[in-house]
Amino acid sequence: MSRVKHDGARANEQTDTTPRARERYLARLRETPGREKLQRAFDLSARVRGAVMAELERSMPLATKDELAVAFLRRLYGDELADKFAARRRAR
């Protein structure tokens, strides 16, 4: 599996949007109540987790639940957390 390095430096750039459209988007975002923003974030996070898990299950059809969990953690949170989880599971 290849990994794409991302340092976050360009995370706020919108290169496919005109300045006027970007300003309208930001204005609407500012007007959105905090509770709605939080719910959208939770919903998006759940969809991303579901999509990642579905892709892992497709690409690793013979994997155990623990192997899928380690792959999931590695994909979303990095090697350090995945390795710690795997070590704890092996110690059980």
N, CA, C and O atoms as a GROMACS GRO file, in nm:
protein
  368
    1MET      N    1   0.085  -0.117   0.000
    1MET     CA    2   0.000   0.000   0.000
    1MET      C    3   0.090   0.124   0.000
    1MET      O    4   0.181   0.137   0.082
    2SER      N    5   0.064   0.215  -0.094
    2SER     CA    6   0.144   0.337  -0.098
    2SER      C    7   0.084   0.441  -0.006
    2SER      O    8  -0.036   0.445   0.016
    3ARG      N    9   0.170   0.525   0.047
    3ARG     CA   10   0.126   0.630   0.138
    3ARG      C   11   0.162   0.766   0.079
    3ARG      O   12   0.272   0.785   0.026
    4VAL      N   13   0.070   0.857   0.090
    4VAL     CA   14   0.092   0.992   0.040
    4VAL      C   15   0.128   1.080   0.159
    4VAL      O   16   0.054   1.086   0.257
    5LYS      N   17   0.240   1.146   0.150
    5LYS     CA   18   0.282   1.237   0.256
    5LYS      C   19   0.200   1.366   0.246
    5LYS      O   20   0.179   1.419   0.137
    6HIS      N   21   0.156   1.413   0.360
    6HIS     CA   22   0.076   1.535   0.363
    6HIS      C   23   0.112   1.610   0.490
    6HIS      O   24   0.089   1.562   0.600
    7ASP      N   25   0.167   1.729   0.473
    7ASP     CA   26   0.208   1.806   0.590
    7ASP      C   27   0.103   1.907   0.634
    7ASP      O   28   0.123   1.980   0.732
    8GLY      N   29  -0.008   1.913   0.564
    8GLY     CA   30  -0.116   2.003   0.601
    8GLY      C   31  -0.098   2.147   0.556
    8GLY      O   32  -0.186   2.231   0.577
    9ALA      N   33   0.015   2.177   0.495
    9ALA     CA   34   0.044   2.316   0.459
    9ALA      C   35  -0.055   2.373   0.359
    9ALA      O   36  -0.079   2.494   0.358
   10ARG      N   37  -0.113   2.289   0.275
   10ARG     CA   38  -0.205   2.338   0.172
   10ARG      C   39  -0.350   2.302   0.203
   10ARG      O   40  -0.436   2.310   0.115
   11ALA      N   41  -0.378   2.262   0.326
   11ALA     CA   42  -0.511   2.212   0.361
   11ALA      C   43  -0.621   2.316   0.342
   11ALA      O   44  -0.735   2.279   0.313
   12ASN      N   45  -0.591   2.443   0.357
   12ASN     CA   46  -0.694   2.547   0.348
   12ASN      C   47  -0.707   2.608   0.209
   12ASN      O   48  -0.789   2.697   0.188
   13GLU      N   49  -0.627   2.561   0.115
   13GLU     CA   50  -0.635   2.615  -0.021
   13GLU      C   51  -0.752   2.553  -0.095
   13GLU      O   52  -0.772   2.431  -0.090
   14GLN      N   53  -0.828   2.634  -0.161
   14GLN     CA   54  -0.933   2.587  -0.250
   14GLN      C   55  -0.899   2.636  -0.389
   14GLN      O   56  -0.923   2.752  -0.423
   15THR      N   57  -0.843   2.549  -0.469
   15THR     CA   58  -0.797   2.592  -0.601
   15THR      C   59  -0.903   2.575  -0.709
   15THR      O   60  -0.884   2.621  -0.821
   16ASP      N   61  -1.017   2.510  -0.677
   16ASP     CA   62  -1.120   2.488  -0.777
   16ASP      C   63  -1.239   2.583  -0.758
   16ASP      O   64  -1.346   2.560  -0.814
   17THR      N   65  -1.220   2.687  -0.680
   17THR     CA   66  -1.330   2.777  -0.644
   17THR      C   67  -1.290   2.922  -0.673
   17THR      O   68  -1.177   2.963  -0.645
   18THR      N   69  -1.384   2.998  -0.728
   18THR     CA   70  -1.357   3.139  -0.752
   18THR      C   71  -1.354   3.212  -0.618
   18THR      O   72  -1.414   3.164  -0.521
   19PRO      N   73  -1.287   3.325  -0.609
   19PRO     CA   74  -1.285   3.400  -0.484
   19PRO      C   75  -1.425   3.437  -0.435
   19PRO      O   76  -1.452   3.432  -0.315
   20ARG      N   77  -1.515   3.474  -0.527
   20ARG     CA   78  -1.652   3.510  -0.488
   20ARG      C   79  -1.726   3.388  -0.430
   20ARG      O   80  -1.793   3.399  -0.327
   21ALA      N   81  -1.713   3.274  -0.495
   21ALA     CA   82  -1.780   3.153  -0.445
   21ALA      C   83  -1.720   3.111  -0.312
   21ALA      O   84  -1.793   3.066  -0.223
   22ARG      N   85  -1.589   3.125  -0.297
   22ARG     CA   86  -1.525   3.090  -0.170
   22ARG      C   87  -1.578   3.179  -0.058
   22ARG      O   88  -1.606   3.131   0.052
   23GLU      N   89  -1.592   3.308  -0.084
   23GLU     CA   90  -1.642   3.400   0.019
   23GLU      C   91  -1.787   3.367   0.056
   23GLU      O   92  -1.823   3.372   0.174
   24ARG      N   93  -1.870   3.334  -0.042
   24ARG     CA   94  -2.008   3.292  -0.012
   24ARG      C   95  -2.010   3.165   0.072
   24ARG      O   96  -2.087   3.154   0.167
   25TYR      N   97  -1.924   3.070   0.038
   25TYR     CA   98  -1.914   2.946   0.115
   25TYR      C   99  -1.875   2.976   0.260
   25TYR      O  100  -1.936   2.925   0.354
   26LEU      N  101  -1.773   3.060   0.277
   26LEU     CA  102  -1.727   3.092   0.413
   26LEU      C  103  -1.834   3.168   0.491
   26LEU      O  104  -1.849   3.146   0.611
   27ALA      N  105  -1.908   3.255   0.425
   27ALA     CA  106  -2.017   3.328   0.493
   27ALA      C  107  -2.124   3.230   0.540
   27ALA      O  108  -2.171   3.241   0.654
   28ARG      N  109  -2.162   3.137   0.456
   28ARG     CA  110  -2.263   3.037   0.497
   28ARG      C  111  -2.210   2.950   0.611
   28ARG      O  112  -2.283   2.915   0.703
   29LEU      N  113  -2.083   2.917   0.604
   29LEU     CA  114  -2.022   2.837   0.710
   29LEU      C  115  -2.026   2.913   0.843
   29LEU      O  116  -2.056   2.855   0.947
   30ARG      N  117  -1.996   3.042   0.839
   30ARG     CA  118  -2.000   3.123   0.961
   30ARG      C  119  -2.141   3.132   1.019
   30ARG      O  120  -2.158   3.140   1.140
   31GLU      N  121  -2.242   3.131   0.932
   31GLU     CA  122  -2.382   3.142   0.975
   31GLU      C  123  -2.438   3.010   1.029
   31GLU      O  124  -2.541   3.010   1.096
   32THR      N  125  -2.372   2.899   1.001
   32THR     CA  126  -2.422   2.768   1.044
   32THR      C  127  -2.405   2.753   1.194
   32THR      O  128  -2.295   2.777   1.246
   33PRO      N  129  -2.510   2.715   1.265
   33PRO     CA  130  -2.500   2.698   1.410
   33PRO      C  131  -2.396   2.592   1.447
   33PRO      O  132  -2.375   2.494   1.374
   34GLY      N  133  -2.332   2.613   1.560
   34GLY     CA  134  -2.227   2.522   1.606
   34GLY      C  135  -2.274   2.379   1.618
   34GLY      O  136  -2.201   2.286   1.582
   35ARG      N  137  -2.395   2.360   1.667
   35ARG     CA  138  -2.450   2.225   1.683
   35ARG      C  139  -2.458   2.153   1.548
   35ARG      O  140  -2.428   2.034   1.538
   36GLU      N  141  -2.500   2.226   1.444
   36GLU     CA  142  -2.510   2.168   1.310
   36GLU      C  143  -2.372   2.135   1.255
   36GLU      O  144  -2.353   2.030   1.193
   37LYS      N  145  -2.274   2.224   1.277
   37LYS     CA  146  -2.137   2.198   1.232
   37LYS      C  147  -2.083   2.071   1.297
   37LYS      O  148  -2.021   1.988   1.232
   38LEU      N  149  -2.107   2.059   1.427
   38LEU     CA  150  -2.060   1.942   1.500
   38LEU      C  151  -2.126   1.815   1.448
   38LEU      O  152  -2.059   1.713   1.429
   39GLN      N  153  -2.257   1.819   1.423
   39GLN     CA  154  -2.328   1.702   1.370
   39GLN      C  155  -2.274   1.664   1.233
   39GLN      O  156  -2.257   1.546   1.203
   40ARG      N  157  -2.248   1.763   1.149
   40ARG     CA  158  -2.190   1.736   1.017
   40ARG      C  159  -2.054   1.669   1.029
   40ARG      O  160  -2.022   1.577   0.955
   41ALA      N  161  -1.974   1.717   1.124
   41ALA     CA  162  -1.842   1.658   1.145
   41ALA      C  163  -1.854   1.512   1.190
   41ALA      O  164  -1.782   1.426   1.140
   42PHE      N  165  -1.945   1.486   1.283
   42PHE     CA  166  -1.967   1.348   1.328
   42PHE      C  167  -2.014   1.260   1.213
   42PHE      O  168  -1.966   1.147   1.197
   43ASP      N  169  -2.107   1.310   1.133
   43ASP     CA  170  -2.159   1.233   1.020
   43ASP      C  171  -2.050   1.203   0.919
   43ASP      O  172  -2.037   1.090   0.871
   44LEU      N  173  -1.971   1.303   0.887
   44LEU     CA  174  -1.862   1.284   0.791
   44LEU      C  175  -1.760   1.184   0.845
   44LEU      O  176  -1.713   1.097   0.772
   45SER      N  177  -1.727   1.196   0.971
   45SER     CA  178  -1.632   1.104   1.032
   45SER      C  179  -1.683   0.960   1.026
   45SER      O  180  -1.607   0.868   0.996
   46ALA      N  181  -1.811   0.940   1.054
   46ALA     CA  182  -1.869   0.805   1.048
   46ALA      C  183  -1.866   0.751   0.905
   46ALA      O  184  -1.839   0.633   0.884
   47ARG      N  185  -1.893   0.837   0.808
   47ARG     CA  186  -1.889   0.791   0.668
   47ARG      C  187  -1.748   0.755   0.626
   47ARG      O  188  -1.728   0.657   0.555
   48VAL      N  189  -1.650   0.834   0.668
   48VAL     CA  190  -1.511   0.804   0.634
   48VAL      C  191  -1.469   0.672   0.698
   48VAL      O  192  -1.408   0.588   0.632
   49ARG      N  193  -1.501   0.654   0.827
   49ARG     CA  194  -1.466   0.528   0.894
   49ARG      C  195  -1.530   0.410   0.823
   49ARG      O  196  -1.466   0.306   0.804
   50GLY      N  197  -1.657   0.424   0.786
   50GLY     CA  198  -1.727   0.316   0.716
   50GLY      C  199  -1.665   0.286   0.580
   50GLY      O  200  -1.650   0.169   0.544
   51ALA      N  201  -1.629   0.389   0.506
   51ALA     CA  202  -1.567   0.368   0.375
   51ALA      C  203  -1.430   0.302   0.388
   51ALA      O  204  -1.396   0.214   0.310
   52VAL      N  205  -1.352   0.346   0.487
   52VAL     CA  206  -1.220   0.285   0.507
   52VAL      C  207  -1.235   0.138   0.545
   52VAL      O  208  -1.165   0.053   0.491
   53MET      N  209  -1.326   0.108   0.637
   53MET     CA  210  -1.344  -0.030   0.679
   53MET      C  211  -1.394  -0.116   0.563
   53MET      O  212  -1.348  -0.229   0.546
   54ALA      N  213  -1.486  -0.065   0.483
   54ALA     CA  214  -1.535  -0.141   0.367
   54ALA      C  215  -1.423  -0.170   0.268
   54ALA      O  216  -1.415  -0.280   0.215
   55GLU      N  217  -1.338  -0.072   0.244
   55GLU     CA  218  -1.225  -0.092   0.153
   55GLU      C  219  -1.128  -0.195   0.208
   55GLU      O  220  -1.078  -0.279   0.134
   56LEU      N  221  -1.101  -0.188   0.339
   56LEU     CA  222  -1.011  -0.286   0.400
   56LEU      C  223  -1.069  -0.426   0.394
   56LEU      O  224  -0.997  -0.522   0.364
   57GLU      N  225  -1.198  -0.441   0.421
   57GLU     CA  226  -1.262  -0.572   0.414
   57GLU      C  227  -1.257  -0.629   0.273
   57GLU      O  228  -1.240  -0.749   0.254
   58ARG      N  229  -1.273  -0.541   0.172
   58ARG     CA  230  -1.263  -0.587   0.032
   58ARG      C  231  -1.121  -0.628  -0.003
   58ARG      O  232  -1.100  -0.728  -0.070
   59SER      N  233  -1.024  -0.550   0.043
   59SER     CA  234  -0.886  -0.577   0.004
   59SER      C  235  -0.818  -0.683   0.090
   59SER      O  236  -0.713  -0.735   0.054
   60MET      N  237  -0.878  -0.717   0.205
   60MET     CA  238  -0.822  -0.818   0.295
   60MET      C  239  -0.931  -0.919   0.334
   60MET      O  240  -0.966  -0.929   0.451
   61PRO      N  241  -0.984  -0.993   0.237
   61PRO     CA  242  -1.100  -1.078   0.264
   61PRO      C  243  -1.075  -1.189   0.367
   61PRO      O  244  -1.170  -1.238   0.428
   62LEU      N  245  -0.952  -1.230   0.386
   62LEU     CA  246  -0.921  -1.338   0.481
   62LEU      C  247  -0.872  -1.287   0.616
   62LEU      O  248  -0.835  -1.366   0.703
   63ALA      N  249  -0.872  -1.156   0.634
   63ALA     CA  250  -0.821  -1.097   0.758
   63ALA      C  251  -0.915  -1.123   0.876
   63ALA      O  252  -1.037  -1.129   0.860
   64THR      N  253  -0.854  -1.138   0.993
   64THR     CA  254  -0.932  -1.151   1.115
   64THR      C  255  -0.982  -1.012   1.157
   64THR      O  256  -0.939  -0.911   1.101
   65LYS      N  257  -1.071  -1.009   1.253
   65LYS     CA  258  -1.119  -0.880   1.305
   65LYS      C  259  -1.004  -0.798   1.361
   65LYS      O  260  -0.998  -0.677   1.340
   66ASP      N  261  -0.912  -0.864   1.433
   66ASP     CA  262  -0.797  -0.792   1.488
   66ASP      C  263  -0.708  -0.736   1.377
   66ASP      O  264  -0.661  -0.623   1.386
   67GLU      N  265  -0.685  -0.814   1.272
   67GLU     CA  266  -0.602  -0.766   1.161
   67GLU      C  267  -0.669  -0.648   1.092
   67GLU      O  268  -0.602  -0.551   1.054
   68LEU      N  269  -0.799  -0.655   1.076
   68LEU     CA  270  -0.871  -0.541   1.017
   68LEU      C  271  -0.863  -0.418   1.107
   68LEU      O  272  -0.847  -0.306   1.058
   69ALA      N  273  -0.874  -0.439   1.238
   69ALA     CA  274  -0.866  -0.327   1.332
   69ALA      C  275  -0.730  -0.260   1.326
   69ALA      O  276  -0.720  -0.138   1.328
   70VAL      N  277  -0.625  -0.341   1.318
   70VAL     CA  278  -0.489  -0.285   1.310
   70VAL      C  279  -0.473  -0.208   1.178
   70VAL      O  280  -0.419  -0.098   1.177
   71ALA      N  281  -0.520  -0.266   1.068
   71ALA     CA  282  -0.510  -0.198   0.938
   71ALA      C  283  -0.588  -0.067   0.939
   71ALA      O  284  -0.544   0.034   0.883
   72PHE      N  285  -0.707  -0.069   1.002
   72PHE     CA  286  -0.790   0.050   1.013
   72PHE      C  287  -0.717   0.160   1.091
   72PHE      O  288  -0.711   0.274   1.047
   73LEU      N  289  -0.664   0.124   1.207
   73LEU     CA  290  -0.591   0.222   1.288
   73LEU      C  291  -0.470   0.275   1.213
   73LEU      O  292  -0.442   0.395   1.217
   74ARG      N  293  -0.399   0.187   1.144
   74ARG     CA  294  -0.281   0.229   1.068
   74ARG      C  295  -0.321   0.330   0.961
   74ARG      O  296  -0.254   0.432   0.943
   75ARG      N  297  -0.430   0.302   0.890
   75ARG     CA  298  -0.474   0.389   0.781
   75ARG      C  299  -0.517   0.525   0.832
   75ARG      O  300  -0.482   0.627   0.773
   76LEU      N  301  -0.593   0.528   0.943
   76LEU     CA  302  -0.648   0.656   0.989
   76LEU      C  303  -0.560   0.730   1.089
   76LEU      O  304  -0.559   0.853   1.091
   77TYR      N  305  -0.488   0.657   1.172
   77TYR     CA  306  -0.418   0.721   1.284
   77TYR      C  307  -0.267   0.700   1.284
   77TYR      O  308  -0.197   0.759   1.367
   78GLY      N  309  -0.217   0.618   1.194
   78GLY     CA  310  -0.073   0.602   1.181
   78GLY      C  311  -0.017   0.477   1.247
   78GLY      O  312  -0.086   0.404   1.318
   79ASP      N  313   0.110   0.455   1.220
   79ASP     CA  314   0.179   0.334   1.263
   79ASP      C  315   0.191   0.322   1.414
   79ASP      O  316   0.173   0.213   1.469
   80GLU      N  317   0.220   0.431   1.482
   80GLU     CA  318   0.245   0.424   1.626
   80GLU      C  319   0.123   0.368   1.701
   80GLU      O  320   0.137   0.275   1.780
   81LEU      N  321   0.008   0.423   1.676
   81LEU     CA  322  -0.112   0.376   1.744
   81LEU      C  323  -0.146   0.233   1.703
   81LEU      O  324  -0.182   0.150   1.787
   82ALA      N  325  -0.136   0.203   1.575
   82ALA     CA  326  -0.166   0.068   1.526
   82ALA      C  327  -0.072  -0.035   1.589
   82ALA      O  328  -0.115  -0.143   1.629
   83ASP      N  329   0.055  -0.001   1.599
   83ASP     CA  330   0.152  -0.093   1.659
   83ASP      C  331   0.124  -0.114   1.807
   83ASP      O  332   0.137  -0.227   1.856
   84LYS      N  333   0.087  -0.009   1.878
   84LYS     CA  334   0.054  -0.024   2.020
   84LYS      C  335  -0.068  -0.113   2.038
   84LYS      O  336  -0.070  -0.200   2.125
   85PHE      N  337  -0.170  -0.092   1.956
   85PHE     CA  338  -0.290  -0.174   1.962
   85PHE      C  339  -0.257  -0.320   1.934
   85PHE      O  340  -0.301  -0.410   2.006
   86ALA      N  341  -0.179  -0.344   1.829
   86ALA     CA  342  -0.142  -0.481   1.792
   86ALA      C  343  -0.065  -0.548   1.905
   86ALA      O  344  -0.089  -0.665   1.935
   87ALA      N  345   0.027  -0.476   1.967
   87ALA     CA  346   0.105  -0.532   2.078
   87ALA      C  347   0.015  -0.569   2.195
   87ALA      O  348   0.034  -0.674   2.258
   88ARG      N  349  -0.080  -0.485   2.225
   88ARG     CA  350  -0.173  -0.515   2.336
   88ARG      C  351  -0.261  -0.636   2.304
   88ARG      O  352  -0.290  -0.716   2.391
   89ARG      N  353  -0.302  -0.648   2.179
   89ARG     CA  354  -0.384  -0.762   2.140
   89ARG      C  355  -0.303  -0.892   2.148
   89ARG      O  356  -0.355  -0.995   2.189
   90ARG      N  357  -0.176  -0.886   2.110
   90ARG     CA  358  -0.090  -1.005   2.118
   90ARG      C  359  -0.064  -1.045   2.262
   90ARG      O  360  -0.047  -1.163   2.291
   91ALA      N  361  -0.060  -0.946   2.353
   91ALA     CA  362  -0.030  -0.973   2.494
   91ALA      C  363  -0.147  -1.038   2.567
   91ALA      O  364  -0.127  -1.092   2.676
   92ARG      N  365  -0.264  -1.034   2.512
   92ARG     CA  366  -0.384  -1.091   2.577
   92ARG      C  367  -0.382  -1.241   2.579
   92ARG      O  368  -0.475  -1.304   2.630
   0.00000   0.00000   0.00000
